[in-house]
């Protein structure tokens, strides 16, 4: 992912979403980099509200569209970008949606990435999402590594919000394991 190519592409992506009045945010690896993770970016993930999937698909006719079983837009894939219309994971046979809702939107921050100032998911949401995913190098991901680096670089995380958001994500073993992991990191950081 070259900076020059990303700047042009990210600039156009931002222009289309902002012109249409879509709430959106960079999340996952690129957000982790903004919040202290130190590794090269290979792509950029953009979160949009689940209800905006169809409309955003109309803004990017060049994108490959992936749909959920119910026919709703799940993801738009462009070179270097994935636009995700709400996240979903299954835990114990139960689907748990994670959406860019009003509480998350109210906490968005703006940061410069590749020369473009863009909205970025709140650090608490990104930490929790990546802790729940928990994917590692064996599948080409760095979720827990990113979580450790973000927690180390962001001592002012709102832990009350993290626990509230975990409740919104839904009860389940994966969310509880993520909270347990984050609580250990928090105690370790507080002791240092």
Sine and cosine of phi, psi and omega as CSV:
sin_phi,cos_phi,sin_psi,cos_psi,sin_omega,cos_omega
0.00,0.00,0.96,-0.28,-0.04,-1.00
-1.00,0.09,0.58,-0.82,-0.02,-1.00
-0.87,0.49,-0.68,0.73,-0.03,-1.00
-0.89,0.45,-0.74,0.68,0.00,-1.00
-0.90,0.44,-0.67,0.74,-0.01,-1.00
-0.90,0.43,-0.68,0.73,-0.01,-1.00
-0.85,0.53,-0.74,0.67,0.01,-1.00
-0.90,0.43,-0.73,0.68,-0.03,-1.00
-0.93,0.37,-0.71,0.71,0.01,-1.00
-0.90,0.43,-0.63,0.78,0.03,-1.00
-0.87,0.48,-0.71,0.71,0.01,-1.00
-0.93,0.37,-0.66,0.75,0.04,-1.00
-0.86,0.51,-0.74,0.68,0.01,-1.00
-0.89,0.47,-0.66,0.75,0.00,-1.00
-0.87,0.49,-0.71,0.70,-0.02,-1.00
-0.90,0.43,-0.72,0.70,-0.02,-1.00
-0.92,0.40,-0.71,0.71,-0.02,-1.00
-0.91,0.41,-0.66,0.76,0.00,-1.00
-0.89,0.46,-0.52,0.85,0.00,-1.00
-1.00,0.07,-0.07,1.00,0.01,-1.00
0.96,0.29,0.45,0.89,0.00,-1.00
-0.99,0.11,0.74,-0.67,0.16,-0.99
-0.97,0.24,0.76,-0.64,-0.02,-1.00
-0.46,-0.89,0.28,-0.96,0.02,-1.00
-0.37,-0.93,0.60,-0.80,0.19,-0.98
-0.94,0.35,0.68,-0.74,0.05,-1.00
-0.59,-0.81,-0.07,-1.00,0.03,-1.00
0.91,0.42,-0.77,-0.64,-0.14,-0.99
-0.89,0.45,-0.68,0.73,-0.01,-1.00
-0.92,0.40,-0.62,0.79,0.07,-1.00
-0.92,0.39,-0.63,0.78,0.05,-1.00
-0.86,0.51,-0.64,0.77,0.03,-1.00
-0.89,0.45,-0.65,0.76,0.05,-1.00
-0.87,0.48,-0.60,0.80,-0.09,-1.00
-0.99,-0.12,0.28,0.96,0.18,-0.98
0.85,-0.52,-0.22,0.97,0.04,-1.00
-0.93,0.36,0.61,-0.80,-0.11,-0.99
-0.86,-0.50,0.99,0.11,0.10,-1.00
-0.43,-0.90,0.40,-0.92,-0.03,-1.00
-0.93,0.36,0.58,-0.82,0.05,-1.00
-0.99,0.11,0.65,-0.76,0.06,-1.00
-0.95,-0.32,-0.39,0.92,0.04,-1.00
-0.34,-0.94,-0.03,-1.00,0.01,-1.00
-0.71,-0.71,0.76,-0.65,0.04,-1.00
-0.98,-0.21,0.72,-0.69,-0.01,-1.00
-0.87,-0.49,0.80,-0.60,0.04,-1.00
-0.98,-0.17,0.75,-0.66,0.10,-0.99
-0.80,-0.60,0.36,-0.93,0.05,-1.00
-0.87,0.49,0.59,-0.81,-0.01,-1.00
-0.83,0.56,-0.58,0.82,-0.04,-1.00
-0.95,0.32,-0.20,0.98,-0.04,-1.00
-0.99,-0.13,-0.01,1.00,-0.10,-1.00
-0.81,0.58,-0.76,0.65,-0.05,-1.00
-0.91,0.41,-0.69,0.72,-0.01,-1.00
-0.90,0.44,-0.68,0.73,0.01,-1.00
-0.92,0.39,-0.57,0.82,0.07,-1.00
-0.85,0.52,-0.58,0.81,0.05,-1.00
-0.93,0.37,-0.42,0.91,0.03,-1.00
-0.98,0.20,-0.35,0.94,-0.05,-1.00
-0.78,-0.62,0.94,0.34,-0.03,-1.00
-0.89,0.45,-0.32,0.95,0.01,-1.00
-0.99,0.15,-0.12,0.99,-0.06,-1.00
-0.99,0.15,0.48,-0.88,0.20,-0.98
-0.99,0.15,0.74,-0.67,-0.05,-1.00
-0.96,-0.29,0.79,-0.61,0.11,-0.99
-0.94,-0.33,0.71,-0.71,-0.04,-1.00
-0.90,-0.43,0.45,-0.89,0.11,-0.99
-0.97,0.22,0.12,-0.99,0.01,-1.00
-0.85,0.53,-0.52,0.86,-0.01,-1.00
-0.99,0.13,0.04,1.00,0.05,-1.00
1.00,-0.03,-0.15,0.99,0.01,-1.00
-0.96,0.27,0.48,-0.88,0.01,-1.00
-0.93,0.37,0.77,-0.63,0.05,-1.00
-0.97,-0.23,-0.70,0.71,-0.09,-1.00
-0.47,-0.88,0.58,-0.81,0.15,-0.99
-0.91,-0.41,0.79,-0.61,-0.03,-1.00
-0.93,-0.37,0.82,-0.57,0.07,-1.00
-0.82,-0.57,0.32,-0.95,0.09,-1.00
-0.82,0.57,0.83,-0.56,0.03,-1.00
0.97,0.25,-0.06,1.00,-0.07,-1.00
-0.69,-0.72,0.61,-0.79,0.23,-0.97
-0.83,-0.56,0.83,-0.55,0.09,-1.00
-0.98,-0.19,0.88,-0.47,-0.12,-0.99
-0.95,-0.32,0.85,-0.53,0.01,-1.00
-1.00,-0.02,0.99,0.14,-0.04,-1.00
0.97,0.25,0.66,-0.75,0.04,-1.00
-1.00,-0.08,0.35,-0.94,0.05,-1.00
-0.48,-0.88,0.71,-0.70,0.19,-0.98
-0.69,-0.73,0.41,-0.91,-0.03,-1.00
-0.97,-0.25,0.72,-0.69,0.01,-1.00
-0.68,-0.74,0.92,-0.39,0.00,-1.00
0.90,0.44,0.54,0.84,0.01,-1.00
0.99,0.14,0.04,1.00,-0.01,-1.00
-0.93,-0.37,0.77,-0.64,0.06,-1.00
-0.98,0.18,0.69,-0.72,0.02,-1.00
-0.84,-0.54,0.94,-0.33,0.04,-1.00
-0.98,0.17,0.56,-0.83,0.10,-1.00
-0.77,-0.64,0.91,-0.41,-0.10,-0.99
-0.87,-0.49,0.37,-0.93,0.13,-0.99
-0.98,0.18,1.00,0.07,-0.07,-1.00
-1.00,-0.04,-0.05,-1.00,-0.06,-1.00
-0.88,0.47,-0.62,0.78,0.00,-1.00
-0.90,0.43,-0.66,0.75,0.03,-1.00
-0.93,0.36,-0.70,0.72,-0.02,-1.00
-0.87,0.50,-0.59,0.81,-0.01,-1.00
-0.93,0.38,-0.33,0.94,-0.06,-1.00
-0.96,-0.28,0.09,1.00,0.02,-1.00
-0.86,0.52,0.58,-0.82,0.10,-1.00
-0.88,-0.47,0.29,-0.96,0.01,-1.00
-0.90,-0.43,0.73,-0.68,-0.02,-1.00
-0.64,-0.77,0.40,-0.92,0.06,-1.00
-1.00,0.06,0.80,-0.59,0.11,-0.99
-0.78,-0.63,0.83,-0.56,0.01,-1.00
0.77,0.63,0.63,0.78,0.08,-1.00
0.99,0.11,0.06,1.00,-0.02,-1.00
-0.85,-0.52,0.76,-0.65,0.05,-1.00
-0.99,0.10,0.85,-0.52,-0.11,-0.99
-0.73,-0.69,0.39,-0.92,0.11,-0.99
-0.96,0.30,0.64,-0.77,-0.02,-1.00
-0.80,-0.59,0.66,-0.75,0.01,-1.00
-0.81,0.59,0.55,-0.84,0.05,-1.00
-0.85,0.53,0.59,-0.81,-0.04,-1.00
-0.84,0.53,-0.60,0.80,-0.02,-1.00
-0.88,0.48,-0.67,0.74,0.02,-1.00
-0.92,0.40,-0.68,0.74,-0.02,-1.00
-0.91,0.42,-0.68,0.74,0.03,-1.00
-0.86,0.51,-0.73,0.68,-0.05,-1.00
-0.92,0.38,-0.70,0.71,0.01,-1.00
-0.85,0.52,-0.75,0.66,-0.04,-1.00
-0.93,0.36,-0.53,0.85,0.07,-1.00
-0.93,0.38,-0.63,0.78,0.04,-1.00
-0.92,0.39,-0.69,0.73,0.04,-1.00
-0.87,0.49,-0.78,0.63,0.08,-1.00
0.86,0.52,0.44,0.90,-0.04,-1.00
-0.99,0.16,0.53,-0.85,-0.05,-1.00
-0.83,-0.56,-0.14,-0.99,-0.05,-1.00
-0.85,0.53,-0.43,0.90,0.00,-1.00
-0.88,0.47,-0.35,0.94,0.08,-1.00
-0.87,-0.49,0.31,0.95,0.06,-1.00
0.97,0.24,0.37,0.93,-0.02,-1.00
-0.86,-0.51,0.17,-0.99,-0.08,-1.00
-0.65,-0.76,0.59,0.81,-0.14,-0.99
-0.85,0.52,-0.81,0.58,-0.08,-1.00
-0.94,0.34,-0.55,0.83,0.11,-0.99
-0.87,0.49,-0.72,0.70,0.03,-1.00
-0.88,0.48,-0.67,0.74,0.00,-1.00
-0.87,0.49,-0.74,0.67,0.00,-1.00
-0.85,0.53,-0.71,0.71,-0.03,-1.00
-0.93,0.37,-0.63,0.78,0.03,-1.00
-0.90,0.43,-0.72,0.69,-0.01,-1.00
-0.88,0.47,-0.62,0.78,0.01,-1.00
-0.92,0.40,-0.53,0.85,-0.05,-1.00
-1.00,-0.08,-0.19,0.98,-0.06,-1.00
-0.84,-0.55,0.95,0.31,-0.05,-1.00
-0.92,0.40,-0.23,0.97,-0.06,-1.00
-0.99,-0.13,0.46,0.89,0.04,-1.00
-0.87,0.49,0.59,-0.80,0.04,-1.00
-1.00,0.05,1.00,-0.04,-0.09,-1.00
-0.93,0.38,-0.48,0.88,0.07,-1.00
-0.90,0.44,-0.67,0.74,0.05,-1.00
-0.90,0.43,-0.65,0.76,0.03,-1.00
-0.84,0.55,-0.73,0.68,-0.01,-1.00
-0.93,0.37,-0.61,0.79,0.07,-1.00
-0.88,0.47,-0.74,0.68,-0.02,-1.00
-0.88,0.47,-0.62,0.79,0.04,-1.00
-0.86,0.51,-0.61,0.79,0.06,-1.00
-0.91,0.42,-0.59,0.80,0.06,-1.00
-0.92,0.39,-0.63,0.78,0.03,-1.00
-0.87,0.50,-0.49,0.87,0.02,-1.00
0.95,-0.32,0.52,-0.85,0.03,-1.00
-0.91,0.41,0.53,-0.85,0.03,-1.00
0.24,-0.97,0.33,-0.94,-0.05,-1.00
-0.90,0.45,-0.66,0.75,-0.03,-1.00
-0.90,0.44,-0.67,0.75,0.00,-1.00
-0.92,0.39,-0.67,0.74,0.01,-1.00
-0.90,0.43,-0.67,0.75,0.05,-1.00
-0.88,0.47,-0.64,0.77,0.03,-1.00
-0.90,0.44,-0.71,0.71,0.02,-1.00
-0.89,0.46,-0.67,0.74,0.03,-1.00
-0.87,0.49,-0.70,0.72,0.01,-1.00
-0.88,0.47,-0.72,0.70,0.00,-1.00
-0.91,0.42,-0.61,0.79,0.03,-1.00
-0.90,0.44,-0.62,0.79,0.07,-1.00
-0.90,0.44,-0.71,0.70,0.02,-1.00
-0.88,0.48,-0.67,0.74,-0.02,-1.00
-0.89,0.46,-0.70,0.72,0.03,-1.00
-0.90,0.43,-0.63,0.77,0.02,-1.00
-0.89,0.45,-0.70,0.71,0.01,-1.00
-0.92,0.40,-0.62,0.78,0.00,-1.00
-0.93,0.37,-0.52,0.86,-0.01,-1.00
-0.97,0.23,-0.39,0.92,-0.06,-1.00
-0.97,0.25,0.00,0.00,0.00,0.00
